[in-house]
Amino acid sequence: MTGWKLPGDERKRLLDRFAPKYEKVVADHVTLNVGANAGTPLPRAVEAEIIGRADDGESLECLVVRIDGTTDRPDGSTYHIAWSLGPTRRAKESNDVLREKGWEHIDKPISIELEPARF
């Protein structure tokens, strides 16, 4: 996969702002390309903002990210950071929650720094 890592200082700042609701804290990246391999170029630097939050009320929460003015990932899903999960959940299920249940805007967008990465 390729996308952007959330640097440690940004992660801490956001964890202080959005206390994780579930026991497994992910809070570390935004995915761009799931099918990427070692030869796939890293994405370019982007302007990014947290603009929303989703929680299925059971065991998964994520933050919605706007990348260069859009929340729409090229594969049709929504840019996000998987935030916290219950014991049986996986981060990729955030895509299902966003698609099926939607998300809520936060009061004011929060600019964040992201670093191009492969993971």
Secondary structure as the mmCIF struct_conf table of DSSP 4:
data_model
#
loop_
_struct_conf.conf_type_id
_struct_conf.id
_struct_conf.beg_label_comp_id
_struct_conf.beg_label_asym_id
_struct_conf.beg_label_seq_id
_struct_conf.end_label_comp_id
_struct_conf.end_label_asym_id
_struct_conf.end_label_seq_id
STRN STRN1 THR A 2 LYS A 5
HELX_RH_AL_P HELX_RH_AL_P1 GLY A 8 ARG A 17
BEND BEND1 PHE A 18 PHE A 18
BEND BEND2 LYS A 21 GLU A 23
STRN STRN2 LYS A 24 VAL A 25
STRN STRN3 HIS A 29 ASN A 33
TURN_TY1_P TURN_TY1_P1 VAL A 34 GLY A 35
TURN_TY1_P TURN_TY1_P2 ALA A 38 GLY A 39
BEND BEND3 THR A 40 THR A 40
HELX_LH_PP_P HELX_LH_PP_P1 PRO A 41 ALA A 45
STRN STRN4 ALA A 48 ASP A 55
BEND BEND4 GLY A 57 SER A 59
STRN STRN5 LEU A 60 ILE A 67
TURN_TY1_P TURN_TY1_P3 ASP A 68 GLY A 69
STRN STRN6 THR A 70 THR A 70
STRN STRN7 ASP A 72 ASP A 72
TURN_TY1_P TURN_TY1_P4 PRO A 74 ASP A 75
BEND BEND5 GLY A 76 SER A 77
STRN STRN8 THR A 78 THR A 78
STRN STRN9 HIS A 80 LEU A 85
TURN_TY1_P TURN_TY1_P5 PRO A 87 THR A 88
HELX_RH_3T_P HELX_RH_3T_P1 ALA A 91 GLU A 93
HELX_RH_AL_P HELX_RH_AL_P2 SER A 94 LYS A 101
STRN STRN10 GLU A 104 ILE A 112
STRN STRN11 GLU A 115 ARG A 118
#
